[in-house]
Amino acid sequence: MKKTSETLPKWNLTNIYKNFDDPSYEGDIKDYLALCAELKTLLSKVKKEALEEAVQLLGRAMDLMENLFSYAYAVFSVNTGDNRALREVSRLEEAHQKLAECFVLFNSLVKKHKKDIPALLRKSPILAERAQFIKDSLLEAEHQMSDAEEALAQELKAAGGDAWGRLQEAVSSSLSGDGKSITELRNLAFDRSRSVRKKAYEAELAAWKSMEIPLAYSLNGVKKTAATLENRRSWKSALEKSLFQSRMSAKTLDAMISVMEESLPEFRKYLKKKAELLGIKQLAFYDLFAPISEKGFKPKVWSFDEARDYIIQTFGSFADDMGLFAKNAFANGWIDSPPHTGKVGGAYCTSFPIAKESRVMCNFSPTFSGVSTIAHELGHAYHFHLLREECAFSRAYPMTLAETASIFSETMLYNCTISKAKGFEKKYLTEMFLMEVTQVIVDILCRFYFEKAVFEKQKEGPLSAGDLCNMMLDAQKATYGDALDPKQLHPYMWAVKCHYYSPDLGFYNYPYAFGQLFSIGLYAKYLEDKKRFPALYRKVLMATGRTDIKGVAKLAGIDVEKKDFFQESMNFITRMIRSFLR
């Protein structure tokens, strides 16, 4: 892939904090610690009259911690060799334990006055605004150890599961092969040359193999920490806890997974057609992101400036406020884009509630996929932008709904582009969309199977790197089936994906699939009424922190506990697959 010669922009964090020695940084830490101490004193009285003041203090403490931690992690994520940043991340993780202790006390307070809660919600506008949080607190209180045990668990957190997760980040961000960073090697999966893709794939596998022992220990440490605590807290499984965190019913998950599984034959048809277009008998794993080509056709090489202008235009075509938001994000240095050794892979969006701004980290590649990634992350940022004046609890939407705005933005970008394209370019862009959707449906299902297997198998004892590789291969074969060469899969995807390495967020995979199908359902409604839909869309996003998935979907006239909705969204994808096959 031809590269652009432009200098890629880095983000500007100075209006958040100038650096770690900025007096306002230390001042915010001091204020945060004082709030936690005040909260602990207030909550120890266990009086229902304390609830109003407690939720307000909790919200302020949450804002300060999110602002501080987002900054420290942002600095660390673009330079994992920055020891000061690592120390600050660890320091804030330790400080966060004090807030976690306050949440434990708050849960105990809510549980003690459980019978009084309905009347309090009716009488107090402050509590009513935070009704979903209080409802969640009541349920979480039922799965809480003693206050002393919870305090100990929080103290051990930084040196336990979180430390294992940081090890994976540090290893993966500093890993290299064939003279390239692991991120650069993975980006070569988009190269037109199969020999280049294969060489990068082999170098990547060799790099992961060289670190398989510490990474296997890391994954075991994370999952064992999670399983131990979930068992002590009387969750039936990591999945049950995940559904609670996602504000999703088991009925919704079952309906969605069922539709995903039934769709696999369609995705395999697409992948087999892709192999045919690439002139090969069967796809290898390293062919999944290969661009299709035609004699004389050259895919557009996107400069960052072109990506910026196109995203602003596309967002603006949906709604004026969304276009202006994107323009502001680019103009004010909200995006860190250049890939380099020492920077974590992938992309993410983080928000700063005190500054009421967001930042986006990505590893920009000059492909349409690179453009789509920025649009995805800016979707997250737009979601926060709409909620920036809300209290911390109204901004605290679950993982499942967190992907709504991001995938909607991505879907909109693809469909706007495909609708304007002609000839082979249309086929090329349709294939790119299907390539991305395949990752969110087929590969996410693969990850879901793998993680379920890890939790089950780990009950018998620690899992070796070989065990993890075999389990990953089994999951890939179960989902990709005969569309991929079984001898050229990716056994180390368990090492690649950082989402496996969070002890607090098990099964951070199916929320992406929900986000994909829910967003496509919303996009279909947009196509039905482009004039009135943007207002409904903003209403849906504004409600994401105030109710559960079922309630948010209901605002858009959607029932997510029925297969019908997921099937309709999948039919949208299936139509694109069949169009591509023709």
C-alpha positions in Angstrom: 0.0 0.0 0.0 1.4 3.4 -1.0 1.9 5.7 1.9 1.2 9.4 2.1 4.1 11.7 2.8 2.1 14.0 5.2 2.9 14.4 8.8 0.1 12.8 10.8 -1.3 14.9 13.6 -0.9 14.1 17.3 -3.4 15.2 19.9 -3.2 18.2 22.2 -3.8 17.5 25.9 -2.6 20.7 27.3 -6.0 22.2 28.0 -6.8 19.1 30.1 -3.5 19.3 32.1 -0.2 20.8 30.9 1.7 17.8 32.3 1.9 15.6 35.4 3.5 18.5 37.3 0.7 20.8 36.5 -0.7 22.2 39.8 -4.3 21.6 38.6 -3.5 17.9 38.1 -2.3 17.6 41.7 -5.1 19.8 42.8 -7.7 17.6 41.2 -6.2 14.5 42.9 -6.3 16.3 46.2 -9.9 17.3 45.7 -10.8 13.8 44.6 -9.3 12.3 47.8 -11.1 14.8 50.0 -14.4 13.9 48.3 -13.8 10.2 48.9 -13.0 10.9 52.6 -16.1 13.0 53.0 -18.2 10.3 51.3 -16.8 7.6 53.5 -17.8 9.6 56.6 -21.3 10.3 55.2 -22.0 6.8 54.1 -20.8 5.2 57.4 -23.8 6.8 59.1 -26.1 4.5 57.1 -29.0 6.9 57.1 -31.4 7.2 54.2 -31.3 11.0 54.4 -27.7 10.7 53.2 -28.7 9.3 49.8 -29.2 12.7 48.0 -25.9 14.2 49.2 -24.1 10.9 48.6 -25.1 10.6 44.9 -24.0 14.2 44.3 -20.6 13.7 45.9 -20.2 10.3 44.1 -20.9 12.0 40.8 -18.3 14.8 41.4 -15.7 12.2 42.5 -16.4 10.1 39.4 -15.9 13.1 37.2 -12.6 14.0 38.8 -11.3 10.4 38.6 -12.4 10.0 34.9 -10.7 13.2 34.0 -7.5 12.3 35.8 -7.3 8.7 34.6 -8.2 9.5 31.0 -5.3 11.9 30.9 -2.8 9.6 32.5 -3.8 6.7 30.3 -3.8 8.9 27.2 -0.2 9.9 27.9 0.8 6.3 28.6 -1.0 4.8 25.6 1.0 6.7 23.0 4.3 6.0 24.8 4.2 2.9 27.0 7.9 3.4 27.7 7.0 6.5 29.7 7.7 5.4 33.2 6.2 8.5 34.8 3.0 7.9 32.9 3.0 4.3 34.0 3.5 5.4 37.6 0.6 7.9 37.4 -1.7 5.2 35.9 -0.8 2.9 38.8 -1.2 5.7 41.3 -4.7 6.6 40.0 -5.7 2.9 39.9 -4.8 2.8 43.6 -6.6 6.0 44.3 -9.7 4.6 42.5 -9.9 2.0 45.2 -11.1 4.7 47.6 -14.0 5.5 45.3 -14.7 1.8 44.8 -14.9 1.5 48.6 -17.5 4.3 48.6 -19.6 2.5 46.1 -19.5 -0.6 48.3 -20.8 1.5 51.2 -23.4 3.1 49.0 -24.6 -0.3 47.9 -24.9 -1.3 51.5 -26.9 1.8 52.3 -29.3 1.3 49.4 -29.8 -2.3 50.4 -30.5 -1.4 54.0 -33.2 1.0 52.9 -34.5 -1.1 50.0 -38.1 -0.7 51.1 -37.8 3.1 51.2 -36.3 3.5 47.7 -39.5 3.7 45.6 -40.9 6.6 47.9 -37.5 8.4 47.9 -37.4 8.2 44.1 -40.8 9.8 43.9 -40.0 12.6 46.3 -36.5 13.5 45.2 -35.7 14.8 41.7 -32.0 14.3 42.4 -32.5 10.6 43.1 -35.1 10.2 40.3 -32.5 11.5 37.8 -30.2 8.7 38.9 -32.9 6.0 39.2 -31.1 3.5 36.9 -27.9 3.8 38.9 -29.8 3.2 42.1 -31.6 0.2 40.6 -28.2 -1.2 39.5 -26.8 -0.6 43.0 -29.7 -2.6 44.6 -28.9 -5.6 42.3 -25.1 -5.2 42.8 -25.6 -5.1 46.6 -27.1 -8.6 46.3 -23.8 -9.7 44.8 -21.5 -8.0 47.3 -19.1 -9.5 49.7 -18.7 -8.0 53.2 -17.4 -4.4 53.3 -14.0 -5.6 54.6 -13.7 -8.2 51.9 -14.6 -5.7 49.2 -12.0 -3.3 50.6 -9.4 -6.0 50.5 -10.3 -7.0 46.9 -10.0 -3.3 45.8 -6.5 -3.0 47.5 -5.3 -6.1 45.7 -6.8 -5.1 42.4 -3.8 -3.0 41.2 -1.3 -5.7 42.0 -3.6 -8.5 40.7 -5.8 -8.6 37.7 -5.1 -5.0 36.6 -1.3 -5.6 36.7 -1.7 -8.7 34.4 -3.7 -6.5 32.0 -1.0 -3.9 32.0 1.6 -6.6 31.2 -0.3 -7.5 28.0 -0.4 -3.9 27.0 3.3 -3.3 27.6 4.3 -6.5 25.8 2.1 -6.0 22.8 2.9 -2.3 22.4 6.7 -3.0 22.5 6.6 -6.2 20.4 8.1 -6.2 17.0 9.0 -8.5 14.2 10.9 -8.3 10.9 12.0 -4.7 11.9 8.4 -3.5 12.3 6.1 -2.9 15.3 3.3 -5.3 15.9 0.8 -2.6 14.8 2.7 -2.1 11.5 2.7 -5.8 10.9 -1.0 -6.0 11.5 -1.6 -3.1 9.2 0.1 -5.0 6.4 -2.9 -7.4 6.4 -4.5 -4.7 4.2 -1.7 -4.8 1.6 -2.5 -5.8 -2.0 0.4 -8.2 -2.2 -0.3 -11.7 -0.8 3.4 -12.3 -0.3 3.6 -9.2 1.8 0.6 -10.2 3.8 1.9 -13.7 4.4 5.3 -12.5 5.4 3.8 -10.0 7.9 1.5 -12.7 9.2 4.4 -15.1 9.8 6.5 -12.4 11.4 3.5 -11.5 13.6 2.9 -15.1 14.7 6.6 -15.5 15.5 6.6 -12.3 17.6 3.6 -13.5 19.6 5.1 -16.9 20.1 8.2 -15.3 21.5 6.0 -13.8 24.3 3.5 -16.6 24.6 4.5 -17.6 28.2 4.1 -14.2 29.9 1.0 -13.5 27.9 -0.5 -16.9 28.9 0.3 -16.2 32.5 -1.3 -12.8 32.0 -4.6 -14.1 30.6 -4.7 -16.8 33.3 -4.2 -14.2 36.0 -6.9 -11.9 34.6 -9.5 -14.7 34.2 -8.7 -16.4 37.5 -9.0 -13.1 39.3 -12.4 -12.5 37.6 -13.7 -16.0 38.3 -12.6 -16.0 41.9 -14.3 -12.7 42.7 -17.5 -13.5 40.7 -17.8 -16.8 42.6 -17.3 -15.0 46.0 -19.9 -12.5 45.0 -22.4 -15.2 44.1 -22.7 -14.6 40.4 -23.6 -17.8 38.6 -21.0 -17.1 35.9 -18.8 -14.4 34.4 -21.5 -14.1 31.7 -24.3 -13.4 34.2 -22.2 -10.6 35.6 -21.5 -9.3 32.1 -25.2 -9.2 31.2 -25.8 -7.1 34.4 -23.0 -4.7 33.3 -24.5 -4.6 29.8 -28.0 -4.0 31.2 -29.0 -6.8 28.8 -31.4 -9.7 29.5 -30.3 -13.2 28.8 -33.3 -13.4 26.4 -31.8 -10.6 24.3 -28.4 -12.2 24.2 -29.9 -15.6 23.2 -31.9 -14.0 20.5 -28.9 -12.1 19.1 -26.5 -15.1 19.3 -29.0 -17.3 17.6 -29.4 -15.0 14.7 -25.6 -14.6 14.4 -25.1 -18.4 14.3 -27.8 -18.8 11.7 -26.1 -16.2 9.5 -22.8 -17.9 9.3 -23.5 -19.7 6.0 -24.1 -16.4 4.3 -20.8 -14.9 5.6 -19.0 -18.0 4.4 -20.5 -17.5 0.9 -19.1 -14.0 0.9 -15.6 -15.2 2.1 -15.5 -17.9 -0.6 -16.4 -15.3 -3.3 -13.6 -13.1 -1.9 -11.2 -16.0 -2.3 -12.4 -16.4 -5.9 -11.9 -12.7 -6.6 -8.4 -12.8 -5.1 -7.6 -15.8 -7.4 -7.0 -18.3 -4.6 -8.6 -21.5 -3.7 -9.3 -20.7 -0.1 -8.6 -17.7 2.2 -5.9 -17.8 4.8 -6.4 -15.7 7.9 -4.0 -13.1 6.5 -6.4 -12.7 3.5 -9.4 -11.6 5.5 -8.4 -7.9 5.1 -7.0 -8.1 1.6 -8.4 -5.6 -0.8 -10.0 -7.1 -3.9 -8.7 -5.6 -7.2 -9.3 -5.4 -10.9 -6.9 -4.6 -13.7 -6.4 -0.9 -13.9 -8.2 -0.2 -10.5 -6.2 1.4 -7.8 -7.8 1.8 -4.4 -7.7 5.4 -3.2 -4.9 6.3 -0.9 -6.4 8.5 1.7 -4.4 11.4 3.2 -5.3 12.4 6.7 -6.6 15.7 5.4 -8.9 14.0 2.9 -10.2 11.7 5.7 -10.9 14.7 7.9 -12.8 16.6 5.2 -14.8 13.6 4.2 -15.8 12.7 7.7 -16.9 16.3 8.4 -18.9 16.3 5.2 -20.6 13.0 5.9 -21.4 13.8 9.5 -22.8 17.1 8.4 -25.0 15.5 5.8 -26.7 13.6 8.6 -27.1 16.6 11.0 -25.6 20.1 11.1 -24.6 19.7 14.8 -22.8 16.4 14.1 -20.8 18.0 11.2 -19.8 21.0 13.4 -18.8 18.7 16.2 -16.4 16.7 13.9 -15.0 19.9 12.5 -14.2 21.1 16.0 -12.6 17.8 16.9 -10.2 18.0 14.0 -9.5 21.7 14.4 -8.6 21.5 18.1 -6.2 18.6 18.0 -8.4 15.9 19.5 -6.9 13.0 17.4 -3.6 11.2 17.8 -3.0 9.3 14.6 0.5 8.2 13.8 1.4 4.5 14.4 4.8 3.9 16.0 6.6 1.5 18.3 5.6 2.1 22.0 2.1 3.1 21.1 -0.7 0.7 22.0 -2.5 -0.9 19.0 -6.0 -0.4 17.7 -8.0 2.7 18.5 -10.1 4.2 21.3 -12.0 7.3 22.4 -11.6 8.7 25.9 -13.5 11.6 27.5 -12.7 14.3 30.0 -15.8 15.4 31.9 -14.2 18.4 33.6 -13.1 19.8 30.2 -16.3 18.4 28.6 -14.1 17.2 25.7 -13.0 13.9 24.2 -9.8 12.6 22.5 -9.4 9.9 19.9 -6.3 7.6 19.6 -5.8 5.6 16.4 -3.1 4.1 14.3 -4.0 5.7 10.9 -3.5 3.8 7.7 -4.2 5.5 4.4 -7.1 3.2 3.5 -10.8 3.7 3.6 -10.7 1.4 6.7 -8.4 3.9 8.3 -11.0 6.6 7.6 -13.8 4.4 8.9 -11.9 3.9 12.2 -11.7 7.6 12.8 -15.4 8.0 12.1 -16.1 5.1 14.5 -14.2 6.7 17.4 -15.6 10.2 16.6 -19.1 8.6 17.0 -18.1 7.7 20.6 -16.9 11.3 21.0 -20.2 12.7 19.6 -22.1 10.5 22.1 -20.2 12.1 25.0 -20.7 15.5 23.4 -24.4 15.1 23.7 -24.2 14.0 27.3 -21.4 16.4 28.4 -23.7 18.5 30.6 -25.4 15.5 32.2 -24.4 14.1 35.6 -21.9 11.3 35.8 -24.6 8.6 36.2 -26.6 9.8 33.2 -23.4 9.5 31.1 -22.6 6.0 32.4 -24.1 3.9 29.6 -23.3 0.1 29.4 -20.9 -1.5 27.0 -23.6 -2.6 24.6 -25.0 0.9 24.1 -21.5 2.4 24.1 -21.1 1.0 20.5 -24.3 2.6 19.2 -23.0 5.9 18.1 -19.7 4.6 16.9 -21.0 1.9 14.7 -23.9 4.1 13.4 -21.2 6.6 12.3 -19.2 3.9 10.6 -22.3 2.4 8.9 -23.3 5.9 7.7 -19.9 6.6 6.3 -19.8 3.3 4.3 -23.3 3.6 3.0 -22.9 7.2 1.9 -19.7 6.2 0.1 -21.2 3.1 -1.5 -24.3 4.9 -2.7 -22.1 7.4 -4.7 -19.7 4.8 -6.1 -19.9 3.2 -9.6 -18.4 0.3 -11.4 -15.7 -1.7 -9.6 -15.3 0.9 -6.9 -18.8 0.1 -5.7 -17.9 -3.6 -5.5 -14.7 -2.7 -3.8 -16.4 -0.6 -1.1 -19.2 -3.1 -0.6 -16.6 -5.7 0.0 -14.8 -3.4 2.6 -18.1 -2.9 4.4 -18.7 -6.7 4.5 -15.1 -7.2 5.6 -15.7 -5.0 8.6 -19.1 -6.5 9.4 -17.6 -10.0 9.2 -15.3 -9.0 12.0 -18.1 -7.7 14.1 -20.4 -10.7 13.6 -18.3 -13.8 12.7 -15.1 -12.9 14.6 -17.0 -11.5 17.6 -18.9 -14.8 17.8 -15.5 -16.6 17.6 -14.2 -14.5 20.5 -17.4 -15.2 22.5 -17.0 -18.9 22.0 -13.3 -18.7 23.0 -13.9 -16.7 26.2 -16.7 -19.1 27.3 -14.3 -22.0 26.8 -11.5 -20.3 28.7 -13.8 -19.8 31.8 -14.9 -23.4 31.6 -11.5 -25.0 31.0 -9.8 -22.9 33.6 -11.9 -24.5 36.3 -9.7 -27.6 35.7 -6.4 -25.6 36.2 -4.2 -23.1 34.5 -4.1 -23.0 30.7 -0.9 -23.2 28.8 -0.1 -21.1 25.7 -0.7 -24.3 23.7 -4.1 -24.8 25.3 -5.1 -21.2 24.5 -3.9 -21.5 20.9 -5.9 -24.7 20.4 -9.0 -23.2 21.9 -8.7 -20.2 19.7 -8.3 -22.4 16.6 -11.3 -24.4 17.6 -13.4 -21.2 17.9 -12.1 -20.0 14.5 -13.0 -23.3 12.9 -16.5 -23.2 14.4 -17.3 -19.8 13.1 -15.3 -19.3 9.9 -15.8 -22.9 8.9 -14.6 -24.0 5.5 -14.2 -20.4 4.3 -10.7 -20.3 5.9 -7.8 -22.6 5.3 -7.6 -24.6 8.6 -3.8 -24.7 8.3 -3.5 -20.9 8.1 -5.6 -19.5 11.0 -4.4 -17.2 13.8 -3.8 -19.2 17.0 -2.5 -16.1 18.9 -5.6 -13.9 18.6 -6.0 -14.4 22.3 -2.8 -12.5 22.8 -3.7 -9.8 20.3 -7.1 -8.6 21.7 -6.7 -6.5 24.8 -10.4 -6.9 25.7 -9.6 -10.3 27.1 -7.3 -8.7 29.7 -9.8 -6.8 31.8 -10.7 -8.6 35.1 -13.7 -6.2 35.5 -15.1 -6.6 32.0 -15.5 -10.2 31.0 -17.0 -10.9 27.6 -16.3 -7.5 26.1 -17.1 -9.0 22.7 -20.8 -9.5 22.2 -21.5 -5.7 22.9 -19.9 -5.0 19.6 -22.3 -7.4 17.8 -25.2 -5.8 19.6 -23.9 -2.3 18.6 -23.6 -3.4 15.0 -27.1 -4.9 14.7 -28.8 -2.2 16.8 -27.1 0.6 14.8 -28.1 -1.0 11.5 -31.6 -1.1 12.8 -31.4 2.6 13.6 -29.8 3.3 10.2 -32.7 1.6 8.5 -35.1 3.9 10.3 -33.0 6.9 9.2 -33.4 5.8 5.6 -37.1 5.7 6.1 -37.3 9.3 7.4 -34.1 11.3 7.0 -35.6 14.6 8.0 -37.0 13.6 11.4 -34.7 10.8 12.4 -31.7 12.9 13.7 -33.8 14.2 16.5 -34.9 10.7 17.5 -31.3 9.5 17.2 -30.2 12.2 19.7 -33.0 11.2 22.0 -31.9 7.6 21.9 -28.3 8.5 22.7 -29.3 10.9 25.5 -31.2 8.0 27.1 -28.4 5.5 27.1 -27.3 6.2 30.7 -30.8 6.5 32.1 -32.3 3.1 31.4 -31.5 -0.4 30.2 -31.1 -1.7 26.7 -34.8 -2.6 26.4 -35.9 0.8 27.4 -33.5 2.6 25.1 -34.6 0.5 22.1 -38.2 1.0 22.9 -37.8 4.8 22.3 -37.0 3.9 18.7 -39.8 1.4 18.4 -37.6 -1.7 18.7 -38.1 -4.8 20.8 -34.6 -6.3 21.4 -35.9 -9.4 23.2 -37.3 -10.8 19.9 -35.3 -12.5 17.2 -37.3 -10.5 14.6 -35.4 -7.3 15.2 -32.0 -8.9 15.0 -33.1 -10.9 11.9 -34.2 -7.7 10.2 -30.8 -6.1 10.8 -29.1 -9.2 9.6 -31.2 -9.2 6.5 -29.8 -5.7 5.7 -26.3 -7.3 5.8 -27.4 -10.4 3.9 -28.8 -8.3 1.1 -25.4 -6.6 0.8 -23.7 -10.0 0.6 -26.1 -11.2 -2.1 -25.6 -8.0 -4.0 -21.9 -8.5 -3.8 -22.1 -12.1 -5.0 -24.1 -10.9 -8.0 
